[in-house]
């Protein structure tokens, strides 16, 4: 399997938002008490990754596919 870490551009922001929605939805199923954001719209720092010089957005690619986990 080929795995790459790439710096994300603004064009990938919507894809990252979708992945974040999936991640937060999965995470929220394992919480007894709702803590923090439960969706990308509630994650107030997302847009900062493209405007704050101290934040760096990265994406993980597996076999040329963004954010895909291998299935065994």
Order of alpha helices (4+ residues) and beta strands (2+ residues): beta-alpha-beta-beta
